[in-house]
Amino acid sequence: MSIRPVTAAHAEALAAIHQAAFPPDEVWSATVISLHVGLPGGFGFIDPRGGMVLARTVMDEAEILTLAVLPEARRQGLGRDLLQAAMRGAAETDARTMFLEVAEENTAARALYARCGFTEIGRRKRYYANGDDALVMRVALGT
């Protein structure tokens, strides 16, 4: 598998993937990405085929901060592989539950998360810069 753990040295590459995958008002800079990777409990993975995921753990909970796949690399299982790597990484730090937010209108991502065992547990009204709601999803890890 080509998925590798990230360090702050990957920030520029991660930012380039993020920029290509998200609308301009949702893009994370290399500085922001580097800060997230450096947070206590922060971790992530990059795949040179064009994908990245950042997550963090706090005590026995984990959260997907962002997951991005280049448009031309989508629908090839890369998002699933990255999500599963993050789930394994979180479980290895004794996290028991993982959370994420996803735009309600992002049906492809919602389907991916559901296939990986995530279930909807809530909603964050007007969460995104464009005013869209986010669905909060959760999965049990290590079961």
Buried (B, 14 or more C-beta within 10 A) or exposed (E): EEBEEBEBEBBEBBBBBBBBBEEEEBBBEBEBBBBBBEEEBBBBBBBEBBBBBBBBBEEEBBBBBBBBBBEEBBEEBBBBBBBBBBBEBBBEBEBBBBBBBBBBEBEEBBEBBEEBBBEBEEEEEEBBEEEBBBBBBBBEBEE
